[in-house]
Amino acid sequence: MQDRAPGHPEGESAVMARAHMYRGAVMAAGVAIAMSLAASGCSSGKDSSTAPTAKTVSGKISIAYLQKQGDQSYFIGEAEGAQAKAKQLGVDLKVVNLGNDANKTVSEAQAAIGQKANGIIVVVPDPAVGPQLAQLTKSAGVQLLASDDQICVNGTDPAKCDKANLVPRVGFSGTQMGTEVGTKAAELYKQAGWKPADTRIISAWKQDVTVCTDRVVAAAKTFKSASGADIKEIKVGTDNTPPDAQNKVAATVTANKSVKHWIIWGCNDENVTGGSRALENAGYTPDNIIGVGINGDLACKVWKGGKKSGVKASLYLNGAEVGALAVQNMYDKLKGGKEFPPEAFAKTTMVGPDTYVQAGLKCL
């Protein structure tokens, strides 16, 4: 995921400052690792030796599940699903909340290796940490599986990574998710009867997160095809949090005061709820906003209050299914030697104010 970042108790500026400082160090380390891997004989550019040789585990399996933003509802559900599956399979599972601390990702991976974990499943706070994790686990003979977000074994940017060097991942298909968002937005747009000349689209997302980019690109493509309308799209870079989305969208609205109607989608509910709030604060009524989110955890809180909102729908992602699927894939690899699929996807469900409860979305 994907791609998720609710507010943080230590303050947004502190989190972002630390993340930026860390990214520079990680990128330097990633370059060094990449050069080392290249020197080992990867003349084709593809590194076929990034994972340890498959060895089955005869005794009890131990897995560490390292999650960013572990106190966010989606990831709480993911942890619960992972724990339930681990209990069913007789696996020792340790779930660790990384928050948004990329440094902690590395230290907790080292701790898991020190505690003799057979496998590590990780939702990275920052994809730039990928090469370090790959090198750590490979050297220790520990299996590595990505959950939600992509990471690359020899580069800090998964978007620029050869597919052969992406760590196997369990989560959701960004393209499929974006397609569903675009389809729903087109449906709501046609129902509203708006004119293209009076309407603008805001795509809001953290633009260095590959799975986020997949979502918004697919949403835009599908919307145009399904609606038959050619509407100007304004791309807004955010850090995937409601406050930042609200601030960035507010600036966008100020620069486009003549627009009468807005459609907004993004990487997650954070972007859409924050963006919709900015539009409403700027004087737009919910009837002039079509927001389609992803995950449903923040959208449902808006709907639960009973107040009319610009957030009209959200694609519900069941984190529990991802957690269970990730543990199952790791178990199959460790116990039976079954190779990880490059990507394994869980199902999604589009929900709205009248359907989210029936779909099983728990609004925490």
C-alpha positions in Angstrom: 0.0 0.0 0.0 -0.3 1.1 0.3 1.1 4.2 0.1 -0.5 5.4 3.7 0.4 8.1 6.2 -2.0 9.4 8.8 -1.0 12.1 11.3 1.8 11.5 13.8 1.9 12.5 17.5 5.4 13.8 17.3 4.5 16.4 14.7 4.5 16.4 10.9 7.4 18.7 10.5 9.6 16.5 12.8 8.7 13.4 10.9 9.3 14.9 7.5 12.6 16.5 8.6 13.9 13.2 9.8 12.7 11.4 6.7 14.5 13.9 4.4 17.7 13.6 6.4 17.5 9.8 6.4 16.7 9.6 2.6 20.0 11.3 1.7 22.0 8.8 3.8 20.0 5.8 2.5 20.4 6.9 -1.1 24.2 7.0 -0.7 24.1 3.6 0.9 21.9 2.3 -1.8 24.3 3.5 -4.5 27.2 1.8 -2.8 25.2 -1.5 -2.5 24.2 -1.3 -6.1 27.8 -0.8 -7.2 28.8 -3.8 -5.1 26.1 -5.9 -6.7 27.1 -4.8 -10.2 30.7 -5.7 -9.5 29.6 -9.2 -8.5 28.8 -10.0 -12.1 25.4 -8.6 -12.9 26.4 -7.5 -16.5 22.8 -7.7 -17.7 21.6 -5.3 -15.0 19.4 -8.0 -13.4 20.5 -9.5 -10.1 19.4 -13.0 -9.8 21.2 -13.6 -6.5 19.5 -11.1 -4.3 17.5 -13.7 -2.3 19.2 -16.4 -0.2 19.2 -19.9 -1.5 15.9 -21.5 -0.7 16.2 -23.7 2.5 13.2 -25.3 4.1 12.8 -25.0 7.8 12.2 -28.3 9.6 11.3 -26.9 13.0 9.0 -24.1 14.1 9.0 -21.0 11.8 9.7 -17.6 13.1 8.6 -14.5 11.2 9.0 -10.8 11.9 6.3 -8.5 10.4 7.6 -4.9 10.3 4.9 -2.3 9.6 5.0 1.4 9.0 2.2 3.3 10.8 1.1 0.2 12.8 -1.4 2.2 14.8 -3.4 3.1 11.7 -6.6 1.1 11.2 -5.6 -0.6 7.9 -2.3 -1.8 9.4 -4.0 -2.8 12.7 -6.3 -5.1 10.5 -3.3 -6.3 8.6 -1.5 -7.3 11.8 -4.6 -9.1 13.1 -4.9 -11.0 9.8 -1.3 -12.0 10.0 -1.5 -13.1 13.6 -4.6 -15.2 12.9 -2.9 -16.9 10.0 0.3 -17.5 12.0 -1.7 -19.1 14.8 -3.4 -21.4 12.3 -0.1 -22.4 10.8 1.8 -22.7 14.1 4.2 -19.9 13.3 5.9 -17.6 15.8 5.1 -14.1 14.6 6.4 -10.8 15.9 4.6 -7.7 14.7 6.6 -4.4 15.0 5.3 -0.9 14.5 7.9 1.2 12.7 5.8 4.4 12.6 7.4 6.5 9.9 11.0 5.9 11.0 13.1 4.5 8.2 16.1 4.1 10.6 13.9 1.9 12.8 13.3 -0.3 9.7 16.9 -1.2 9.5 17.4 -1.6 13.3 14.4 -3.8 13.7 15.4 -6.0 10.7 18.8 -6.4 12.4 17.1 -7.3 15.7 14.9 -9.9 13.9 17.9 -11.4 12.3 19.7 -11.5 15.7 16.6 -13.2 17.2 16.9 -16.0 14.5 13.9 -15.0 12.5 13.6 -17.2 9.4 11.7 -14.6 7.4 11.0 -10.8 7.4 7.8 -9.3 6.0 8.1 -5.5 5.8 5.9 -2.4 5.0 8.6 0.2 4.5 8.1 3.8 5.7 10.5 4.8 2.9 11.3 2.7 -0.2 14.8 4.1 -0.2 15.7 1.6 2.5 15.2 -1.3 0.1 18.8 -2.0 -0.8 19.9 -2.1 2.8 17.2 -4.5 3.7 17.9 -6.8 0.8 21.6 -6.8 1.6 21.0 -7.5 5.3 18.6 -10.4 4.7 20.6 -11.9 1.9 23.8 -11.9 4.0 21.9 -13.5 6.9 20.1 -16.1 4.8 16.7 -14.7 5.8 13.8 -14.5 3.4 12.5 -11.1 2.6 8.9 -10.3 1.5 7.4 -6.8 0.9 3.9 -6.0 2.1 1.9 -3.2 0.5 4.7 -1.1 -0.9 7.3 -2.0 -3.4 11.1 -2.0 -2.6 14.0 -2.6 -4.9 17.1 -4.7 -4.0 19.6 -2.4 -5.8 18.0 1.0 -6.0 16.3 3.5 -3.8 13.5 4.2 -6.2 11.2 1.2 -7.1 9.8 3.2 -10.1 13.2 3.0 -11.7 13.9 -0.6 -10.7 14.1 -3.4 -13.2 11.2 -5.8 -12.4 13.6 -8.6 -11.8 15.1 -6.6 -8.9 11.8 -5.8 -7.2 11.3 -7.7 -3.9 8.3 -10.0 -4.1 5.3 -8.2 -2.8 1.9 -9.0 -1.3 -0.8 -6.3 -1.3 -3.0 -4.7 -3.9 -2.7 -4.0 -7.6 -2.3 -0.2 -8.0 -3.5 -0.3 -11.6 -6.6 -2.3 -10.6 -7.3 0.0 -7.7 -6.9 3.1 -9.9 -9.2 1.6 -12.5 -12.0 1.1 -9.9 -11.5 4.7 -8.6 -11.7 6.1 -12.1 -14.7 4.1 -13.0 -16.6 5.2 -9.8 -15.6 8.9 -10.3 -16.9 8.7 -13.9 -20.2 7.3 -12.8 -20.6 10.0 -10.2 -19.5 12.7 -12.6 -22.1 11.7 -15.2 -24.8 11.5 -12.5 -23.9 15.1 -11.4 -24.4 16.5 -15.0 -21.4 18.8 -14.8 -19.8 20.4 -17.8 -16.1 19.7 -18.5 -15.3 23.4 -18.9 -16.5 24.1 -15.3 -14.7 21.1 -13.8 -11.2 20.2 -12.7 -9.6 17.0 -11.4 -7.2 16.9 -8.6 -4.8 13.9 -8.3 -3.0 14.0 -5.0 -0.3 11.6 -4.0 3.2 11.2 -2.7 4.9 11.1 -6.1 7.9 9.0 -5.2 5.8 6.1 -4.1 5.4 3.7 -7.1 2.1 2.1 -6.0 0.6 5.5 -5.6 1.6 6.6 -9.0 0.1 3.4 -10.5 -3.2 4.3 -8.8 -3.6 7.8 -10.0 -2.4 7.1 -13.5 -4.9 4.3 -13.9 -7.7 6.5 -12.4 -7.1 9.3 -14.9 -7.0 6.9 -17.8 -10.1 5.0 -16.8 -12.1 8.2 -15.9 -11.5 9.7 -19.4 -12.5 6.5 -21.1 -15.6 5.8 -18.9 -16.9 9.4 -18.7 -16.1 10.4 -22.3 -15.1 13.8 -20.9 -11.7 15.6 -21.4 -11.2 17.4 -18.1 -8.0 19.1 -17.0 -6.1 17.2 -14.3 -4.1 19.1 -11.7 -1.4 16.9 -10.2 -0.7 17.7 -6.5 2.3 16.3 -4.7 1.7 15.5 -1.0 3.2 13.4 1.7 0.1 11.3 1.8 -1.3 12.8 5.0 -4.6 14.8 5.5 -2.9 18.0 6.8 -0.5 18.2 3.8 -3.2 17.3 1.3 -5.4 20.0 2.8 -2.6 22.6 2.6 -1.6 21.7 -1.0 -5.1 21.5 -2.3 -6.0 24.8 -0.6 -3.2 26.4 -2.6 -4.4 24.7 -5.8 -7.9 26.0 -5.3 -6.7 29.6 -4.7 -5.0 29.5 -8.1 -8.2 28.2 -9.8 -11.0 30.3 -8.3 -13.1 30.2 -11.5 -13.6 26.4 -11.3 -17.2 25.5 -10.2 -16.8 21.7 -9.6 -14.0 19.5 -8.4 -13.2 15.8 -8.7 -10.5 14.5 -6.4 -8.8 11.2 -6.1 -5.3 10.2 -4.8 -3.2 7.5 -3.3 -5.4 7.0 -0.3 -8.2 8.4 1.9 -5.8 10.8 3.5 -5.4 12.7 0.3 -9.1 12.7 -0.6 -10.4 13.6 2.9 -7.8 16.3 3.4 -8.4 17.7 -0.1 -12.1 17.6 0.3 -11.8 19.5 3.5 -9.7 22.2 1.8 -12.4 22.5 -0.9 -15.2 22.9 1.6 -13.2 25.4 3.6 -12.8 27.4 0.3 -16.6 27.6 0.0 -17.4 24.6 -2.2 -20.5 22.7 -1.1 -20.4 18.9 -1.0 -22.7 18.9 -4.0 -19.8 20.4 -6.0 -17.2 17.9 -4.9 -16.7 14.3 -6.0 -14.1 12.6 -3.8 -13.2 9.0 -4.3 -10.7 7.6 -1.8 -8.8 4.4 -1.2 -9.0 2.3 1.9 -12.2 3.6 3.4 -10.8 4.1 7.0 -11.1 7.9 7.0 -14.0 8.2 4.6 -16.1 6.0 6.9 -15.4 8.4 9.8 -16.9 11.2 7.7 -19.9 9.2 6.8 -20.4 7.8 10.3 -21.0 11.3 11.6 -23.9 11.7 9.2 -22.7 15.0 7.8 -22.9 15.4 4.1 -19.4 15.4 2.5 -17.5 15.8 -0.7 -16.1 12.3 -0.1 -18.6 10.2 -2.1 -16.9 6.8 -2.2 -13.8 4.9 -1.2 -12.2 1.6 -2.3 -12.2 -0.6 0.8 -8.9 -2.5 1.3 -9.1 -5.3 3.8 -5.8 -5.2 5.5 -6.5 -8.5 7.3 -6.5 -10.4 4.0 -3.1 -8.9 3.1 -1.6 -9.8 6.4 -2.9 -13.4 6.2 -1.7 -13.7 2.6 1.8 -12.4 3.4 2.2 -14.9 6.2 0.9 -17.8 4.1 3.3 -16.9 1.3 6.2 -16.7 3.7 5.2 -20.0 5.3 5.0 -21.7 1.9 8.5 -20.5 1.0 10.1 -21.5 4.3 8.3 -24.8 4.9 7.9 -26.1 1.4 10.4 -24.2 -0.7 7.7 -22.7 -2.8 8.9 -19.6 -4.7 7.3 -16.2 -3.9 5.1 -14.9 -6.7 6.4 -11.5 -7.9 3.1 -10.0 -6.7 0.1 -11.5 -4.9 -3.1 -9.4 -4.6 -6.0 -9.3 -2.2 -9.5 -8.3 -3.2 -11.0 -4.8 -3.0 -14.6 -3.4 -2.6 -16.0 0.0 -3.5 -18.1 1.4 -0.7 -20.1 4.5 0.1 -22.0 6.0 3.0 -24.8 3.5 2.7 -22.7 0.4 2.0 -19.5 0.5 4.0 -21.0 -1.3 7.1 -22.4 -4.1 5.1 -19.1 -4.5 3.3 -17.4 -5.2 6.6 -15.4 -2.0 7.0 -14.8 -1.4 10.7 -14.8 2.3 11.3 -12.4 2.7 14.3 
